[in-house]
Amino acid sequence: MSNLSEEDKKILEKQIAKKVRSELDKEDFEDTAWLKAYSKANGKKDQAKVIYIDIRSQDLWDAEIENFEVEATAKAKKIQEEQIKTDKD
């Protein structure tokens, strides 16, 4: 699990919910998530939308966590490099 604070998690959840709702309202679905949902719903569009919410939300959550971890790793590496440089001086 990531090191996101509870406040950051709530903010992220709201951002994801807003994005997924917009996709549903516009019927502008992400292809892979929609096809998975439609398949699981046996072609029933209303049921596919419900499944899409779970799939798409999880996909977005996973992507944001990965981005957070990459940024945190890059930040830690930069701090370490600066410390090494300071120690050499």
N, CA, C and O atoms as a DFTB+ gen file, in Angstrom:
356 C
 N C O
     1  1       0.843      -1.190       0.000
     2  2       0.000       0.000       0.000
     3  2       0.881       1.244       0.000
     4  3       2.021       1.209       0.464
     5  1       0.371       2.283      -0.496
     6  2       1.150       3.509      -0.637
     7  2       1.233       4.259       0.686
     8  3       0.587       3.910       1.674
     9  1       2.049       5.295       0.665
    10  2       2.213       6.140       1.837
    11  2       1.347       7.384       1.764
    12  3       1.661       8.390       2.400
    13  1       0.272       7.337       1.008
    14  2      -0.641       8.471       0.919
    15  2      -1.308       8.711       2.272
    16  3      -1.679       7.768       2.972
    17  1      -1.451       9.965       2.619
    18  2      -2.174      10.287       3.850
    19  2      -3.662      10.022       3.636
    20  3      -4.121       9.918       2.499
    21  1      -4.400       9.916       4.712
    22  2      -5.847       9.691       4.606
    23  2      -6.518      10.848       3.862
    24  3      -7.453      10.633       3.091
    25  1      -6.047      12.052       4.091
    26  2      -6.603      13.221       3.399
    27  2      -6.340      13.127       1.897
    28  3      -7.228      13.392       1.087
    29  1      -5.116      12.748       1.532
    30  2      -4.776      12.588       0.112
    31  2      -5.610      11.479      -0.529
    32  3      -6.030      11.606      -1.679
    33  1      -5.850      10.400       0.203
    34  2      -6.667       9.304      -0.315
    35  2      -8.087       9.780      -0.597
    36  3      -8.667       9.432      -1.626
    37  1      -8.648      10.573       0.312
    38  2     -10.007      11.090       0.123
    39  2     -10.078      12.016      -1.083
    40  3     -11.029      11.962      -1.862
    41  1      -9.071      12.861      -1.229
    42  2      -9.022      13.772      -2.382
    43  2      -8.942      12.971      -3.666
    44  3      -9.657      13.250      -4.628
    45  1      -8.071      11.979      -3.677
    46  2      -7.898      11.137      -4.863
    47  2      -9.186      10.388      -5.198
    48  3      -9.564      10.297      -6.366
    49  1      -9.852       9.858      -4.194
    50  2     -11.117       9.151      -4.419
    51  2     -12.144      10.075      -5.065
    52  3     -12.859       9.667      -5.980
    53  1     -12.220      11.317      -4.592
    54  2     -13.168      12.281      -5.157
    55  2     -12.817      12.616      -6.598
    56  3     -13.707      12.729      -7.441
    57  1     -11.535      12.776      -6.890
    58  2     -11.107      13.069      -8.264
    59  2     -11.449      11.913      -9.198
    60  3     -11.921      12.124     -10.314
    61  1     -11.209      10.711      -8.737
    62  2     -11.507       9.528      -9.540
    63  2     -13.011       9.405      -9.762
    64  3     -13.455       9.138     -10.879
    65  1     -13.791       9.597      -8.709
    66  2     -15.245       9.510      -8.830
    67  2     -15.772      10.526      -9.837
    68  3     -16.653      10.217     -10.641
    69  1     -15.230      11.731      -9.788
    70  2     -15.659      12.787     -10.709
    71  2     -15.336      12.395     -12.152
    72  3     -16.161      12.583     -13.046
    73  1     -14.152      11.856     -12.376
    74  2     -13.733      11.452     -13.724
    75  2     -14.604      10.319     -14.241
    76  3     -15.066      10.368     -15.381
    77  1     -14.834       9.302     -13.424
    78  2     -15.630       8.152     -13.857
    79  2     -17.071       8.583     -14.126
    80  3     -17.685       8.136     -15.095
    81  1     -17.602       9.438     -13.279
    82  2     -18.981       9.915     -13.499
    83  2     -19.077      10.679     -14.812
    84  3     -20.042      10.518     -15.559
    85  1     -18.083      11.506     -15.092
    86  2     -18.067      12.251     -16.348
    87  2     -18.033      11.290     -17.543
    88  3     -18.745      11.488     -18.528
    89  1     -17.210      10.263     -17.445
    90  2     -17.142       9.270     -18.520
    91  2     -18.489       8.582     -18.723
    92  3     -18.909       8.349     -19.856
    93  1     -19.160       8.260     -17.624
    94  2     -20.474       7.626     -17.715
    95  2     -21.507       8.575     -18.312
    96  3     -22.277       8.189     -19.192
    97  1     -21.523       9.811     -17.833
    98  2     -22.497      10.794     -18.323
    99  2     -22.346      11.033     -19.818
   100  3     -23.336      11.153     -20.538
   101  1     -21.107      11.101     -20.277
   102  2     -20.825      11.365     -21.696
   103  2     -20.776      10.083     -22.527
   104  3     -20.689      10.124     -23.754
   105  1     -20.834       8.954     -21.836
   106  2     -20.633       7.645     -22.460
   107  2     -19.335       7.642     -23.268
   108  3     -19.261       7.117     -24.379
   109  1     -18.328       8.245     -22.667
   110  2     -16.983       8.311     -23.242
   111  2     -16.095       7.362     -22.440
   112  3     -15.262       7.787     -21.640
   113  1     -16.295       6.071     -22.676
   114  2     -15.648       5.041     -21.875
   115  2     -14.219       4.773     -22.324
   116  3     -13.896       4.878     -23.507
   117  1     -13.371       4.428     -21.367
   118  2     -12.032       3.946     -21.676
   119  2     -12.232       2.549     -22.259
   120  3     -12.915       1.713     -21.668
   121  1     -11.632       2.308     -23.416
   122  2     -11.931       1.101     -24.195
   123  2     -11.735      -0.210     -23.441
   124  3     -12.640      -1.043     -23.400
   125  1     -10.578      -0.394     -22.856
   126  2     -10.285      -1.673     -22.207
   127  2     -11.237      -1.938     -21.046
   128  3     -11.781      -3.035     -20.920
   129  1     -11.434      -0.933     -20.204
   130  2     -12.333      -1.099     -19.057
   131  2     -13.765      -1.362     -19.523
   132  3     -14.470      -2.194     -18.952
   133  1     -14.185      -0.643     -20.564
   134  2     -15.551      -0.831     -21.061
   135  2     -15.746      -2.238     -21.632
   136  3     -16.756      -2.885     -21.356
   137  1     -14.794      -2.703     -22.415
   138  2     -14.943      -4.032     -22.996
   139  2     -14.970      -5.121     -21.929
   140  3     -15.725      -6.087     -22.040
   141  1     -14.147      -4.966     -20.896
   142  2     -14.179      -5.923     -19.783
   143  2     -15.543      -5.899     -19.106
   144  3     -16.130      -6.947     -18.834
   145  1     -16.041      -4.700     -18.838
   146  2     -17.332      -4.557     -18.159
   147  2     -18.468      -5.108     -19.014
   148  3     -19.334      -5.826     -18.515
   149  1     -18.463      -4.773     -20.292
   150  2     -19.516      -5.216     -21.208
   151  2     -19.527      -6.730     -21.328
   152  3     -20.585      -7.356     -21.392
   153  1     -18.334      -7.307     -21.358
   154  2     -18.225      -8.760     -21.431
   155  2     -18.766      -9.415     -20.162
   156  3     -19.523     -10.384     -20.226
   157  1     -18.372      -8.879     -19.020
   158  2     -18.844      -9.445     -17.740
   159  2     -20.350      -9.305     -17.591
   160  3     -20.991     -10.112     -16.917
   161  1     -20.920      -8.264     -18.230
   162  2     -22.359      -8.020     -18.138
   163  2     -23.133      -8.756     -19.234
   164  3     -24.338      -8.562     -19.392
   165  1     -22.433      -9.595     -19.980
   166  2     -23.071     -10.358     -21.063
   167  2     -23.844      -9.455     -22.023
   168  3     -24.933      -9.796     -22.484
   169  1     -23.247      -8.287     -22.314
   170  2     -23.839      -7.386     -23.297
   171  2     -24.970      -6.513     -22.785
   172  3     -25.603      -5.804     -23.568
   173  1     -25.234      -6.552     -21.500
   174  2     -26.298      -5.712     -20.926
   175  2     -25.682      -4.363     -20.539
   176  3     -24.896      -4.262     -19.597
   177  1     -26.064      -3.337     -21.294
   178  2     -25.408      -2.044     -21.161
   179  2     -25.536      -1.434     -19.756
   180  3     -24.552      -0.924     -19.222
   181  1     -26.723      -1.478     -19.156
   182  2     -26.902      -0.887     -17.820
   183  2     -26.055      -1.611     -16.777
   184  3     -25.458      -0.982     -15.903
   185  1     -26.011      -2.926     -16.876
   186  2     -25.199      -3.707     -15.944
   187  2     -23.710      -3.444     -16.209
   188  3     -22.911      -3.391     -15.274
   189  1     -23.349      -3.284     -17.467
   190  2     -21.953      -3.009     -17.823
   191  2     -21.493      -1.688     -17.216
   192  3     -20.345      -1.567     -16.790
   193  1     -22.375      -0.704     -17.176
   194  2     -22.022       0.591     -16.587
   195  2     -21.678       0.448     -15.107
   196  3     -20.741       1.078     -14.618
   197  1     -22.429      -0.371     -14.409
   198  2     -22.169      -0.600     -12.982
   199  2     -20.806      -1.274     -12.801
   200  3     -20.024      -0.883     -11.935
   201  1     -20.535      -2.262     -13.604
   202  2     -19.261      -2.973     -13.535
   203  2     -18.120      -2.045     -13.949
   204  3     -17.033      -2.087     -13.372
   205  1     -18.378      -1.210     -14.952
   206  2     -17.381      -0.250     -15.432
   207  2     -16.897       0.658     -14.301
   208  3     -15.708       0.965     -14.213
   209  1     -17.804       1.080     -13.452
   210  2     -17.434       1.950     -12.331
   211  2     -16.331       1.310     -11.502
   212  3     -15.334       1.956     -11.180
   213  1     -16.508       0.046     -11.160
   214  2     -15.500      -0.646     -10.343
   215  2     -14.180      -0.825     -11.085
   216  3     -13.107      -0.558     -10.543
   217  1     -14.274      -1.276     -12.323
   218  2     -13.051      -1.540     -13.091
   219  2     -12.279      -0.247     -13.332
   220  3     -11.076      -0.176     -13.082
   221  1     -12.978       0.770     -13.819
   222  2     -12.318       2.031     -14.169
   223  2     -11.766       2.725     -12.935
   224  3     -10.658       3.260     -12.966
   225  1     -12.526       2.719     -11.857
   226  2     -12.055       3.345     -10.615
   227  2     -10.775       2.685     -10.131
   228  3      -9.839       3.370      -9.720
   229  1     -10.728       1.368     -10.175
   230  2      -9.533       0.647      -9.735
   231  2      -8.353       0.936     -10.651
   232  3      -7.228       1.116     -10.184
   233  1      -8.613       0.980     -11.969
   234  2      -7.541       1.292     -12.916
   235  2      -6.946       2.675     -12.640
   236  3      -5.726       2.840     -12.614
   237  1      -7.810       3.655     -12.436
   238  2      -7.338       5.017     -12.157
   239  2      -6.604       5.083     -10.823
   240  3      -5.577       5.752     -10.704
   241  1      -7.129       4.392      -9.830
   242  2      -6.482       4.352      -8.510
   243  2      -5.073       3.759      -8.634
   244  3      -4.108       4.322      -8.117
   245  1      -4.966       2.638      -9.312
   246  2      -3.663       1.976      -9.481
   247  2      -2.670       2.893     -10.198
   248  3      -1.501       2.967      -9.820
   249  1      -3.140       3.586     -11.231
   250  2      -2.267       4.495     -11.977
   251  2      -1.798       5.651     -11.105
   252  3      -0.628       6.031     -11.159
   253  1      -2.688       6.208     -10.307
   254  2      -2.314       7.325      -9.431
   255  2      -1.337       6.881      -8.346
   256  3      -0.400       7.610      -8.019
   257  1      -1.546       5.704      -7.793
   258  2      -0.633       5.186      -6.771
   259  2       0.738       4.955      -7.386
   260  3       1.755       5.283      -6.775
   261  1       0.774       4.396      -8.584
   262  2       2.046       4.173      -9.263
   263  2       2.764       5.503      -9.505
   264  3       3.969       5.611      -9.279
   265  1       2.029       6.504      -9.960
   266  2       2.616       7.834     -10.173
   267  2       3.154       8.416      -8.868
   268  3       4.240       8.995      -8.838
   269  1       2.393       8.261      -7.803
   270  2       2.815       8.762      -6.493
   271  2       4.114       8.090      -6.062
   272  3       5.038       8.752      -5.590
   273  1       4.177       6.786      -6.227
   274  2       5.363       6.045      -5.813
   275  2       6.573       6.397      -6.662
   276  3       7.685       6.487      -6.141
   277  1       6.376       6.597      -7.964
   278  2       7.477       6.992      -8.843
   279  2       8.000       8.369      -8.433
   280  3       9.209       8.586      -8.351
   281  1       7.080       9.288      -8.178
   282  2       7.486      10.628      -7.756
   283  2       8.208      10.590      -6.409
   284  3       9.202      11.289      -6.215
   285  1       7.712       9.783      -5.489
   286  2       8.342       9.677      -4.172
   287  2       9.743       9.082      -4.297
   288  3      10.667       9.526      -3.615
   289  1       9.903       8.091      -5.155
   290  2      11.213       7.477      -5.373
   291  2      12.180       8.475      -5.997
   292  3      13.343       8.554      -5.601
   293  1      11.693       9.234      -6.975
   294  2      12.539      10.249      -7.627
   295  2      12.962      11.318      -6.630
   296  3      14.107      11.770      -6.641
   297  1      12.035      11.718      -5.769
   298  2      12.340      12.732      -4.760
   299  2      13.385      12.206      -3.772
   300  3      14.318      12.919      -3.404
   301  1      13.219      10.964      -3.352
   302  2      14.175      10.359      -2.415
   303  2      15.554      10.239      -3.053
   304  3      16.567      10.466      -2.391
   305  1      15.597       9.886      -4.327
   306  2      16.874       9.760      -5.032
   307  2      17.553      11.123      -5.139
   308  3      18.766      11.227      -4.954
   309  1      16.788      12.157      -5.433
   310  2      17.346      13.508      -5.534
   311  2      17.927      13.958      -4.198
   312  3      19.011      14.539      -4.150
   313  1      17.209      13.689      -3.123
   314  2      17.694      14.046      -1.788
   315  2      18.986      13.293      -1.486
   316  3      19.931      13.867      -0.945
   317  1      19.024      12.018      -1.832
   318  2      20.214      11.207      -1.600
   319  2      21.396      11.745      -2.406
   320  3      22.512      11.828      -1.892
   321  1      21.156      12.106      -3.656
   322  2      22.224      12.654      -4.495
   323  2      22.731      13.984      -3.941
   324  3      23.932      14.253      -3.963
   325  1      21.825      14.802      -3.453
   326  2      22.226      16.084      -2.861
   327  2      23.049      15.861      -1.596
   328  3      24.007      16.588      -1.334
   329  1      22.671      14.858      -0.820
   330  2      23.413      14.537       0.405
   331  2      24.808      14.061       0.064
   332  3      25.771      14.451       0.725
   333  1      24.938      13.220      -0.963
   334  2      26.241      12.730      -1.391
   335  2      27.119      13.898      -1.851
   336  3      28.302      13.973      -1.519
   337  1      26.519      14.794      -2.612
   338  2      27.246      15.961      -3.098
   339  2      27.692      16.840      -1.938
   340  3      28.818      17.338      -1.942
   341  1      26.836      17.037      -0.952
   342  2      27.168      17.840       0.229
   343  2      28.294      17.182       1.024
   344  3      29.198      17.858       1.516
   345  1      28.226      15.856       1.144
   346  2      29.262      15.138       1.886
   347  2      30.622      15.235       1.203
   348  3      31.651      15.261       1.877
   349  1      30.636      15.290      -0.133
   350  2      31.883      15.406      -0.874
   351  2      32.496      16.796      -0.708
   352  3      33.718      16.944      -0.713
   353  1      31.649      17.806      -0.562
   354  2      32.151      19.187      -0.435
   355  2      32.686      19.442       0.921
   356  3      33.148      20.547       1.205
